[in-house]
């Protein structure tokens, strides 16, 4: 299965969660339609059929991508293991 780029997946998750945040006022029809579209895209992107599972999968993938980025980042001058 193809996986979406982490930046794209992060944007989808952030937009969906912002539109469906608990405690927000009643969303206008346009926002509701946008949330449905984002839910569909998240499901397709993660290979799931339920937006709750899609969000769970997306968060797991984003966490794994962040860990992988941290593991392969080049050392910097501030890295305590780099010798001058």
C-alpha positions in Angstrom: 0.0 0.0 0.0 1.2 3.5 -0.8 1.6 5.8 2.2 1.0 9.5 2.0 3.8 11.9 2.7 3.9 12.8 6.4 3.5 16.5 5.7 0.3 15.8 3.6 -1.0 13.4 6.2 -0.3 15.9 9.1 -2.2 18.6 7.2 -5.2 16.3 6.7 -5.3 15.4 10.4 -4.9 18.9 11.6 -7.6 20.2 9.3 -10.0 17.4 10.2 -9.4 17.8 14.0 -9.8 21.6 13.8 -13.2 21.2 12.1 -14.5 18.5 14.5 -13.0 19.8 17.7 -15.4 19.1 20.6 -17.0 22.1 22.2 -16.9 24.2 19.0 -20.1 25.9 17.9 -22.4 24.4 15.4 -20.5 24.1 12.1 -22.0 25.7 9.0 -22.9 23.3 6.2 -19.8 24.1 4.3 -17.6 23.1 7.2 -19.6 19.9 7.7 -19.1 19.1 4.0 -15.3 19.8 4.3 -15.1 17.6 7.4 -16.8 14.7 5.5 -14.4 15.2 2.6 -11.4 15.2 4.9 -12.7 12.1 6.7 -13.1 10.3 3.3 -9.5 11.4 2.3 -8.1 10.2 5.6 -9.8 6.8 5.2 -8.5 6.4 1.7 -5.0 7.6 2.7 -4.8 5.1 5.5 -6.6 2.2 4.0 -9.4 2.2 6.6 -13.2 2.6 6.5 -13.8 4.5 9.7 -12.5 8.0 10.4 -11.6 7.0 14.0 -9.4 4.2 12.7 -8.0 6.5 10.1 -7.0 9.1 12.7 -5.5 6.4 14.9 -3.5 5.0 12.0 -2.5 8.5 10.8 -1.2 9.4 14.3 0.8 6.2 14.5 2.3 6.8 11.1 3.2 10.4 11.9 4.8 9.3 15.2 6.9 6.7 13.3 7.9 9.2 10.7 9.0 11.7 13.4 11.0 9.0 15.1 12.6 8.0 11.8 13.5 11.6 11.0 15.1 12.0 14.4 17.1 8.8 13.9 18.6 9.8 10.6 19.1 13.5 11.2 22.8 14.6 10.7 24.7 15.5 13.8 25.1 19.2 14.6 27.8 21.2 16.4 25.5 21.1 19.5 25.3 17.3 19.5 27.3 16.1 22.5 28.7 13.2 20.6 30.4 15.4 18.0 34.0 16.1 18.7 35.7 19.3 17.6 
